[in-house]
Amino acid sequence: MPTTLIAHYLDLARNPEGRFRSLNNVVFAEDKRGEIDFQSGSNAIIFKLFVDGVKCAMKCYMTTAPGQEERQGRVIDYLNSLNSSLFDSSCRLLRDELYVYDGLGNGSYHSALLRPWTEGVTLRRWLTEQCQAKERGAIRAMARRFTALSLELVGQVWAHGDLKPENLIVTPSGELRLIDFDSAFIPELAGNLSVELGTPGFQHPLRDARFYNRHLDDYSLALIGTALYALAEFPEGFDAAEDEKLLFDPQEAVRGQCEALHRIKAHWVDSGQSALYQLAARLSWPAPEIPDLPDVLQQIAEAQERTGKLSAVSTDINKDTYADTPELYRQNGFYGYRSPQGEHLTEAIYDDGHPFGEGLALVRLGKKYTYIDRRGVKRIDASAYDEAKSFSGGRAAVRKGEKWGYIDLTGRAVVAPAFDRCRPFCEGLAAVQRQGGKWGYIDPTGSPVIAPAFEHAFDFREGAAVVAQNDRFGYIDPRGKWLVEPVYAFAFGFRNGRAMAETAGTPGVPAQSVVLHKQGGRIIRTVSPVLPYLPPPKCPENRLKAA
């Protein structure tokens, strides 16, 4: 069919008498300037008009592809049968309804789509107004409505196919309605090629005509949702002049080169909004279909539900008890935290995670180390360090280059990196080793307390530490004095007043297990043929509870 120009349809709007096959009492609406009220796109023009006094929208096409009308009719019939609250279910395809003259005065009939007018403004226009006024609360509420709409859409067997702010209407009551289903997929069209590919700024770069199924909207939902939550915090980032995308370029996002996306992901990690980080991460998904999108959207909805309900978990940064300390869990190869009652406090987004110590947990995302609180909010940025360890005794060991030092609970460097190896602070002392030499002990300011004289040195427990000299192990007190001379092949630290060790043994004299008991200022040795059982200590290797 030859191309019909906008001017040809405007001629119809200005002279409508006798130009309709079935419609009666048609009056085209005018704008404030007295001109015909219409909107135009790349291949269609939409008029606002009244039919028998009812306000409607009529969509007319410049060109039509072979089979387009037949497909449109099937889509409209299917969607009307759903009676959905997501869109108006009274759309009609008017076949050969309009008599249109071309520039040479030749007339022919054209088809059009007619639906009741949806009161409201497009989401783009709504965002323009709200972002200019910096109405963060209103934008955040809209983002939540969009999450609810997204959850409903991903559960359908059909798809819109061209989701973008221009095809979402914000009603006067603040609800969202879908319009324009030219790219839609319905089950009975499965196996066909897509006739339209949607607006590139909201589509995955790998979407092509062969990708035509119920997952058409996956990428668009992730992109628009991410943008809405981002604008709720940074409305100044909205560009009203840019109508072909919303904050993020899909090509750059999928390649991992979108700076705006990197910034918002970092912000959500730092602020503990791990569910939103999950959504933003889906913009770099390698394919148009995002299989776990429903789970990610559900995580966001649940995170919103529990906002302000974290009081059951203590926020005292220096208090750790078994009853209130979040537990580390692992899911799909990533780490997150949940309350002792099983409620997710952060989604599993971290490449590595460690148990909470003194109110903070060490996590790693990529190569970036961070200490977070029980709400998942960043408290200490340790990204300047090449490695870090958990807090103990008010200090955490950090490595810069080849050397280790310590930071305090505010992130301040209190012991400069000067050690080849180090251990955590326990009972006010930490074992350290300089330049591959002997081990000694320092206090929390970094001052030497026990001179480096040991081949191995371990944490103080109950006033004693296991150390080694000449390949034999013994125990020292916090002043460095021997409590038990180094005579054992190996030894363990004291727990509940006792420790275990084993003699070296000699030819003809087998090794013996020894239990050491602390009684007052004395340590009493008991020989046992079988090493008694003690529960294993909590350590990084056993940090995970059953996920």
C-alpha positions as CSV (number, residue, x, y, z in Angstrom):
1,M,0.0,0.0,0.0
2,P,1.4,3.5,-0.8
3,T,2.5,5.7,2.0
4,T,-0.1,7.9,3.5
5,L,1.2,11.2,4.9
6,I,0.3,13.0,8.1
7,A,-1.1,15.8,5.9
8,H,-3.5,13.4,4.3
9,Y,-4.9,12.3,7.6
10,L,-5.1,16.0,8.8
11,D,-7.2,16.7,5.8
12,L,-9.6,14.0,6.9
13,A,-9.7,15.5,10.5
14,R,-10.5,19.0,9.2
15,N,-13.2,17.7,6.8
16,P,-14.7,14.6,8.4
17,E,-18.1,14.7,6.9
18,G,-18.9,11.5,4.8
19,R,-15.4,10.1,5.4
20,F,-16.3,7.3,7.8
21,R,-17.8,4.0,6.8
22,S,-19.5,3.2,10.1
23,L,-18.8,5.8,12.7
24,N,-21.3,8.6,13.3
25,N,-21.1,12.0,15.0
26,V,-17.3,12.2,14.8
27,V,-15.7,15.4,16.2
28,F,-11.9,15.8,16.2
29,A,-10.6,17.5,19.4
30,E,-8.5,20.7,19.1
31,D,-5.6,21.9,21.2
32,K,-5.3,25.2,23.0
33,R,-4.2,26.9,19.8
34,G,-7.3,25.7,18.0
35,E,-5.4,23.2,15.9
36,I,-6.3,19.5,15.5
37,D,-5.0,17.6,18.6
38,F,-2.8,14.7,17.5
39,Q,0.5,12.9,18.2
40,S,2.7,11.3,15.5
41,G,5.3,8.7,15.6
42,S,7.5,7.0,13.0
43,N,4.7,5.1,11.3
44,A,1.4,6.3,12.8
45,I,-0.6,9.3,13.9
46,I,-3.0,9.3,16.9
47,F,-6.0,11.6,17.1
48,K,-8.1,12.6,20.1
49,L,-11.7,12.7,19.0
50,F,-15.3,12.2,20.1
51,V,-17.5,9.5,18.7
52,D,-21.2,10.0,19.7
53,G,-19.9,12.2,22.6
54,V,-17.4,9.6,23.9
55,K,-13.8,10.6,24.0
56,C,-11.6,8.2,22.1
57,A,-8.1,7.7,20.6
58,M,-7.8,6.7,16.9
59,K,-4.6,5.4,15.5
60,C,-4.0,5.7,11.8
61,Y,-1.0,4.1,10.0
62,M,1.3,5.6,7.3
63,T,2.1,2.2,5.9
64,T,1.0,-1.4,6.6
65,A,2.9,-4.6,6.1
66,P,1.4,-7.6,4.5
67,G,-0.7,-9.5,7.1
68,Q,-0.5,-6.7,9.6
69,E,-4.2,-6.1,9.9
70,E,-5.0,-9.8,10.3
71,R,-2.4,-10.0,13.1
72,Q,-3.7,-6.8,14.7
73,G,-7.2,-8.2,14.7
74,R,-6.1,-11.4,16.5
75,V,-4.1,-9.5,19.1
76,I,-7.0,-7.1,19.8
77,D,-9.5,-10.0,20.1
78,Y,-7.2,-11.9,22.5
79,L,-6.4,-8.8,24.7
80,N,-10.1,-7.8,24.9
81,S,-11.0,-11.3,26.1
82,L,-8.7,-10.9,29.1
83,N,-10.6,-7.9,30.6
84,S,-7.3,-6.8,32.3
85,S,-6.8,-3.9,34.5
86,L,-3.5,-3.1,32.8
87,F,-5.1,-1.6,29.8
88,D,-8.5,-0.7,28.3
89,S,-10.1,-3.8,26.9
90,S,-12.4,-2.0,24.5
91,C,-10.1,-1.5,21.5
92,R,-11.5,-2.1,18.0
93,L,-9.9,-2.6,14.6
94,L,-12.0,-0.7,12.1
95,R,-11.3,-2.3,8.7
96,D,-11.5,0.0,5.7
97,E,-13.1,2.7,7.8
98,L,-11.5,6.0,6.7
99,Y,-11.7,7.5,3.2
100,V,-8.5,9.4,2.7
101,Y,-7.4,11.5,-0.3
102,D,-3.8,11.6,-1.4
103,G,-2.0,14.6,-2.7
104,L,-3.3,14.0,-6.2
105,G,-6.9,13.9,-5.1
106,N,-7.3,10.1,-5.3
107,G,-9.2,8.6,-2.5
108,S,-9.1,5.1,-0.9
109,Y,-10.2,3.4,2.3
110,H,-7.9,2.9,5.3
111,S,-8.2,0.9,8.5
112,A,-7.7,2.4,12.0
113,L,-7.6,1.4,15.6
114,L,-10.2,3.0,18.0
115,R,-10.1,2.8,21.8
116,P,-11.6,4.8,24.6
117,W,-9.4,7.7,25.6
118,T,-7.2,6.9,28.7
119,E,-7.1,9.9,30.9
120,G,-3.8,10.9,32.2
121,V,-0.3,11.8,30.9
122,T,2.5,9.6,29.6
123,L,5.0,8.4,32.2
124,R,7.7,10.5,30.4
125,R,5.7,13.7,30.9
126,W,4.9,12.7,34.5
127,L,8.6,12.1,35.1
128,T,9.6,15.5,33.6
129,E,7.3,17.3,36.0
130,Q,8.3,15.3,39.1
131,C,12.0,15.3,38.5
132,Q,12.1,19.1,37.8
133,A,10.3,19.5,41.2
134,K,12.6,16.9,42.8
135,E,9.6,15.0,44.2
136,R,11.6,12.0,45.3
137,G,8.7,10.5,47.4
138,A,6.3,10.6,44.4
139,I,8.9,9.1,42.1
140,R,9.7,6.3,44.6
141,A,5.9,5.5,44.9
142,M,5.7,5.4,41.1
143,A,8.7,3.0,41.0
144,R,6.9,0.7,43.5
145,R,3.7,0.8,41.3
146,F,5.9,-0.1,38.3
147,T,7.3,-3.1,40.3
148,A,3.8,-4.3,41.0
149,L,2.9,-3.9,37.3
150,S,6.1,-5.7,36.3
151,L,5.3,-8.6,38.6
152,E,1.9,-8.9,37.0
153,L,3.3,-8.7,33.5
154,V,6.1,-11.3,33.9
155,G,3.4,-13.8,35.1
156,Q,1.4,-13.4,31.8
157,V,1.6,-15.7,28.7
158,W,1.4,-12.6,26.5
159,A,3.8,-9.6,26.2
160,H,3.5,-5.9,25.2
161,G,6.6,-5.8,23.1
162,D,7.3,-2.1,23.1
163,L,7.4,-1.0,26.7
164,K,8.6,2.6,27.2
165,P,7.5,5.7,29.1
166,E,5.5,6.9,26.1
167,N,3.4,3.7,26.1
168,L,2.6,4.0,29.8
169,I,-0.1,6.3,31.0
170,V,-0.2,7.7,34.5
171,T,-3.9,8.1,35.3
172,P,-5.2,11.0,37.6
173,S,-5.3,8.5,40.5
174,G,-1.6,7.6,39.9
175,E,-2.2,4.2,38.4
176,L,-0.3,2.9,35.3
177,R,-2.1,1.8,32.1
178,L,-0.5,0.3,28.9
179,I,-1.2,1.6,25.4
180,D,0.0,0.7,21.9
181,F,0.1,-3.1,21.3
182,D,1.5,-3.1,17.8
183,S,4.4,-5.2,18.9
184,A,2.5,-7.5,21.2
185,F,2.9,-11.3,21.5
186,I,0.0,-13.6,22.2
187,P,0.2,-17.4,22.5
188,E,-1.6,-18.1,19.2
189,L,1.2,-16.2,17.3
190,A,3.9,-18.5,18.7
191,G,6.3,-19.6,16.0
192,N,5.9,-16.4,14.0
193,L,8.5,-13.7,13.5
194,S,8.1,-10.4,15.2
195,V,7.0,-7.6,12.8
196,E,8.3,-4.8,15.1
197,L,11.3,-4.8,17.4
198,G,10.3,-2.1,19.8
199,T,12.2,1.1,20.6
200,P,15.9,0.4,20.7
201,G,16.6,2.5,23.8
202,F,14.5,0.1,25.8
203,Q,15.4,-3.2,24.2
204,H,18.2,-5.7,24.6
205,P,20.7,-5.3,21.7
206,L,20.3,-8.9,20.7
207,R,16.5,-8.7,20.3
208,D,15.6,-9.6,16.7
209,A,12.6,-10.9,14.7
210,R,13.2,-14.4,15.9
211,F,12.9,-13.5,19.5
212,Y,9.1,-13.4,19.8
213,N,7.6,-14.9,22.9
214,R,6.2,-14.1,26.3
215,H,9.6,-12.7,27.5
216,L,9.6,-9.8,25.1
217,D,9.2,-7.3,28.0
218,D,11.9,-8.7,30.3
219,Y,14.7,-6.3,29.4
220,S,12.3,-3.2,29.2
221,L,10.9,-4.0,32.6
222,A,14.3,-4.2,34.2
223,L,15.5,-1.0,32.5
224,I,12.5,1.2,33.3
225,G,12.3,-0.2,36.9
226,T,16.0,0.5,37.5
227,A,15.7,4.0,36.0
228,L,12.6,4.8,38.2
229,Y,14.3,3.8,41.4
230,A,17.5,5.7,40.4
231,L,15.5,8.9,39.7
232,A,13.8,8.6,43.0
233,E,17.2,9.2,44.6
234,F,18.8,11.4,41.9
235,P,16.0,13.2,40.0
236,E,18.5,15.7,38.7
237,G,19.8,12.9,36.4
238,F,16.6,13.1,34.2
239,D,17.0,14.5,30.8
240,A,13.7,15.8,29.5
241,A,15.1,16.3,26.0
242,E,16.1,12.6,25.6
243,D,13.0,10.7,24.5
244,E,14.6,7.7,23.0
245,K,16.0,6.2,26.3
246,L,15.8,6.6,30.0
247,L,19.1,7.1,31.9
248,F,20.8,4.0,30.5
249,D,21.9,2.9,27.0
250,P,21.2,-0.8,26.5
251,Q,24.2,-1.2,24.1
252,E,26.6,0.2,26.7
253,A,24.9,-1.6,29.6
254,V,25.2,-5.0,28.0
255,R,28.9,-4.4,27.2
256,G,29.5,-3.3,30.8
257,Q,30.5,0.2,29.7
258,C,27.5,2.3,31.0
259,E,28.9,4.8,33.6
260,A,25.5,5.8,34.8
261,L,24.7,2.1,35.5
262,H,28.0,1.6,37.3
263,R,27.3,4.6,39.6
264,I,23.8,3.6,40.6
265,K,24.9,0.0,41.3
266,A,27.7,1.3,43.5
267,H,25.2,3.5,45.3
268,W,22.8,0.7,46.0
269,V,25.6,-1.6,47.3
270,D,26.8,1.2,49.6
271,S,23.3,2.0,50.9
272,G,22.4,-1.7,51.4
273,Q,19.7,-1.8,48.7
274,S,20.9,-5.1,47.4
275,A,17.6,-6.1,45.8
276,L,17.8,-3.0,43.6
277,Y,21.4,-3.9,42.8
278,Q,20.1,-7.2,41.6
279,L,17.7,-5.5,39.2
280,A,20.3,-3.1,37.9
281,A,22.7,-6.0,37.3
282,R,20.1,-7.5,34.9
283,L,20.7,-4.7,32.5
284,S,24.0,-6.4,31.6
285,W,22.3,-9.7,31.0
286,P,23.7,-11.4,27.9
287,A,20.3,-12.3,26.3
288,P,16.9,-10.6,25.9
289,E,15.2,-13.2,28.1
290,I,15.9,-12.8,31.8
291,P,14.9,-16.1,33.5
292,D,15.2,-15.0,37.1
293,L,13.5,-11.6,36.6
294,P,10.3,-12.7,38.6
295,D,12.5,-13.6,41.5
296,V,14.4,-10.3,41.4
297,L,11.2,-8.3,41.3
298,Q,9.8,-10.3,44.2
299,Q,12.9,-9.6,46.2
300,I,12.3,-5.9,45.6
301,A,8.7,-6.1,46.7
302,E,9.6,-8.0,49.8
303,A,12.4,-5.6,50.6
304,Q,9.9,-2.7,50.4
305,E,7.6,-4.6,52.7
306,R,10.2,-5.0,55.4
307,T,11.5,-1.4,55.2
308,G,11.4,-0.1,58.7
309,K,10.9,-3.5,60.2
310,L,14.5,-4.3,61.0
311,S,14.3,-3.4,64.7
312,A,14.2,-7.1,65.6
313,V,17.9,-7.1,64.6
314,S,20.1,-5.1,66.9
315,T,21.7,-2.0,65.5
316,D,24.2,-1.6,68.3
317,I,27.5,-1.8,66.3
318,N,29.5,-3.1,69.3
319,K,27.0,-5.8,70.3
320,D,27.0,-9.3,68.9
321,T,24.9,-12.1,70.3
322,Y,23.8,-15.3,68.7
323,A,20.2,-14.2,69.0
324,D,20.4,-11.1,67.0
325,T,23.5,-11.4,64.7
326,P,22.7,-11.8,61.0
327,E,23.7,-15.1,59.4
328,L,25.7,-15.5,56.3
329,Y,24.1,-17.5,53.5
330,R,25.1,-18.5,50.0
331,Q,22.8,-18.6,46.9
332,N,23.8,-19.1,43.2
333,G,27.4,-18.6,44.1
334,F,26.9,-15.3,45.9
335,Y,26.7,-14.3,49.6
336,G,24.0,-12.4,51.5
337,Y,22.8,-12.0,55.1
338,R,19.6,-13.0,56.8
339,S,18.2,-12.6,60.3
340,P,18.2,-15.5,62.8
341,Q,14.5,-15.8,61.9
342,G,15.3,-16.4,58.3
343,E,14.3,-13.0,56.9
344,H,16.7,-11.8,54.1
345,L,18.4,-8.6,55.2
346,T,20.5,-8.3,52.1
347,E,20.1,-10.3,48.9
348,A,22.9,-12.6,47.8
349,I,24.9,-10.1,45.7
350,Y,28.4,-10.3,47.2
351,D,31.3,-12.2,45.6
352,D,32.5,-13.0,49.2
353,G,31.2,-12.5,52.6
354,H,32.3,-13.0,56.2
355,P,30.5,-13.4,59.5
356,F,29.6,-10.3,61.5
357,G,32.2,-9.3,64.1
358,E,31.6,-6.3,66.4
359,G,28.6,-5.2,64.5
360,L,30.2,-5.2,61.0
361,A,30.6,-7.7,58.3
362,L,33.3,-7.7,55.6
363,V,32.1,-8.2,52.1
364,R,33.7,-8.1,48.7
365,L,32.1,-7.1,45.4
366,G,34.5,-7.7,42.5
367,K,37.8,-6.4,44.0
368,K,36.2,-3.9,46.3
369,Y,36.1,-4.6,50.0
370,T,33.5,-2.9,52.2
371,Y,32.3,-3.3,55.8
372,I,28.5,-3.2,56.1
373,D,26.2,-3.0,59.1
374,R,23.2,-5.2,59.9
375,R,21.0,-3.3,57.4
376,G,23.5,-3.9,54.6
377,V,24.6,-0.2,54.6
378,K,28.2,0.6,54.0
379,R,30.0,1.8,57.1
380,I,33.6,1.5,56.1
381,D,34.9,1.8,52.5
382,A,38.0,-0.5,52.3
383,S,38.3,-0.3,48.6
384,A,41.8,1.3,49.0
385,Y,43.1,-2.0,50.3
386,D,44.1,-5.1,48.4
387,E,42.8,-7.5,51.1
388,A,40.9,-7.2,54.4
389,K,39.9,-9.3,57.4
390,S,37.0,-9.2,59.9
391,F,37.0,-7.0,63.0
392,S,38.2,-8.4,66.3
393,G,39.2,-6.4,69.4
394,G,38.2,-3.2,67.7
395,R,40.7,-3.7,64.9
396,A,40.6,-5.2,61.4
397,A,43.7,-6.3,59.5
398,V,44.1,-4.7,56.0
399,R,46.7,-5.3,53.4
400,K,48.1,-2.7,51.0
401,G,50.6,-4.0,48.5
402,E,52.6,-6.7,50.4
403,K,52.2,-5.2,53.9
404,W,49.5,-5.6,56.6
405,G,48.3,-3.0,59.0
406,Y,45.1,-2.3,61.0
407,I,42.1,0.0,60.9
408,D,39.6,0.8,63.7
409,L,35.8,0.7,63.7
410,T,35.6,4.1,62.0
411,G,37.8,3.0,59.1
412,R,40.8,5.1,60.4
413,A,44.2,3.5,59.8
414,V,45.6,3.1,63.4
415,V,48.6,0.7,62.6
416,A,50.4,1.5,59.4
417,P,51.0,-1.4,57.0
418,A,54.4,-2.8,58.0
419,F,53.9,-6.5,58.6
420,D,54.4,-9.5,56.3
421,R,51.8,-11.5,58.2
422,C,49.4,-10.8,61.1
423,R,46.6,-12.2,63.2
424,P,43.5,-10.6,64.7
425,F,43.5,-8.8,68.0
426,C,42.5,-11.0,70.9
427,E,42.6,-10.0,74.5
428,G,44.3,-6.8,73.5
429,L,47.2,-8.3,71.6
430,A,47.8,-9.4,68.0
431,A,50.6,-11.6,66.6
432,V,52.6,-10.0,63.8
433,Q,55.6,-11.0,61.7
434,R,58.0,-8.6,60.0
435,Q,60.0,-9.4,56.8
436,G,59.7,-13.1,57.1
437,G,61.3,-13.1,60.5
438,K,60.1,-14.1,63.9
439,W,56.6,-13.5,65.3
440,G,55.9,-11.1,68.2
441,Y,52.9,-9.2,69.6
442,I,51.7,-5.6,69.4
443,D,49.0,-3.6,71.2
444,P,46.1,-1.8,69.4
445,T,48.3,1.2,68.8
446,G,50.9,-0.8,67.0
447,S,53.4,-0.6,69.9
448,P,55.5,-3.8,70.5
449,V,54.6,-5.7,73.7
450,I,56.2,-9.1,73.2
451,A,59.5,-9.1,71.3
452,P,59.6,-11.2,68.0
453,A,61.1,-14.5,69.1
454,F,58.7,-17.2,67.8
455,E,58.6,-19.3,64.7
456,H,54.8,-19.5,65.0
457,A,52.4,-17.4,67.2
458,F,48.6,-17.7,67.7
459,D,45.8,-15.7,69.4
460,F,45.6,-15.2,73.2
461,R,42.8,-17.1,74.8
462,E,42.1,-17.0,78.5
463,G,45.4,-15.3,79.2
464,A,47.6,-17.7,77.2
465,A,48.8,-18.0,73.6
466,V,50.4,-20.9,71.8
467,V,53.8,-20.1,70.3
468,A,56.6,-22.2,68.9
469,Q,60.4,-22.2,69.3
470,N,62.7,-24.7,67.7
471,D,59.8,-26.6,66.2
472,R,58.2,-27.2,69.6
473,F,55.1,-25.6,71.0
474,G,54.4,-24.1,74.4
475,Y,52.3,-21.3,76.1
476,I,53.1,-17.7,77.1
477,D,51.3,-15.1,79.1
478,P,50.5,-11.5,77.9
479,R,54.0,-10.4,79.2
480,G,55.8,-13.0,77.1
481,K,56.7,-15.2,80.0
482,W,56.5,-19.0,79.6
483,L,53.5,-20.6,81.2
484,V,54.4,-24.0,79.6
485,E,57.8,-24.5,78.1
486,P,57.9,-25.4,74.3
487,V,58.1,-29.2,74.5
488,Y,55.0,-30.3,72.5
489,A,54.8,-31.5,68.9
490,F,51.7,-29.3,68.6
491,A,49.2,-27.6,70.9
492,F,45.8,-25.9,70.9
493,G,44.6,-22.8,72.7
494,F,42.8,-22.8,76.0
495,R,39.0,-23.1,76.0
496,N,37.0,-23.2,79.2
497,G,40.1,-23.6,81.3
498,R,41.7,-26.5,79.4
499,A,43.9,-27.1,76.3
500,M,45.1,-30.0,74.3
501,A,48.6,-30.9,73.2
502,E,50.6,-33.9,72.0
503,T,54.1,-35.0,72.9
504,A,56.6,-35.5,70.2
505,G,57.4,-39.2,71.0
506,T,60.7,-40.9,70.7
507,P,61.9,-44.3,69.4
508,G,60.2,-46.8,71.7
509,V,58.1,-44.1,73.4
510,P,54.8,-43.3,71.5
511,A,53.4,-39.9,71.3
512,Q,50.8,-39.1,74.0
513,S,47.8,-36.8,74.1
514,V,47.9,-34.3,76.9
515,V,45.2,-32.2,78.6
516,L,46.3,-29.0,80.3
517,H,44.1,-27.6,83.1
518,K,44.4,-24.1,84.5
519,Q,43.9,-24.0,88.2
520,G,44.7,-20.6,89.7
521,G,48.1,-19.7,88.6
522,R,49.2,-23.2,87.8
523,I,48.8,-25.4,84.7
524,I,48.3,-29.1,85.5
525,R,49.1,-31.8,82.9
526,T,47.0,-34.9,82.5
527,V,48.0,-37.7,80.1
528,S,45.2,-39.3,78.1
529,P,45.4,-42.2,75.7
530,V,42.7,-40.7,73.5
531,L,42.4,-37.0,72.7
532,P,39.1,-35.8,74.2
533,Y,36.5,-34.3,72.0
534,L,35.9,-30.5,72.0
535,P,33.4,-28.8,69.7
536,P,35.2,-27.1,66.7
537,P,35.8,-23.4,67.1
538,K,34.0,-20.9,64.9
539,C,36.4,-20.0,62.1
540,P,36.2,-18.6,58.5
541,E,36.3,-22.1,57.1
542,N,33.1,-23.0,59.0
543,R,31.4,-19.7,58.6
544,L,28.4,-20.8,56.6
545,K,25.3,-22.2,58.2
546,A,23.1,-24.4,56.0
547,A,21.6,-22.2,53.3
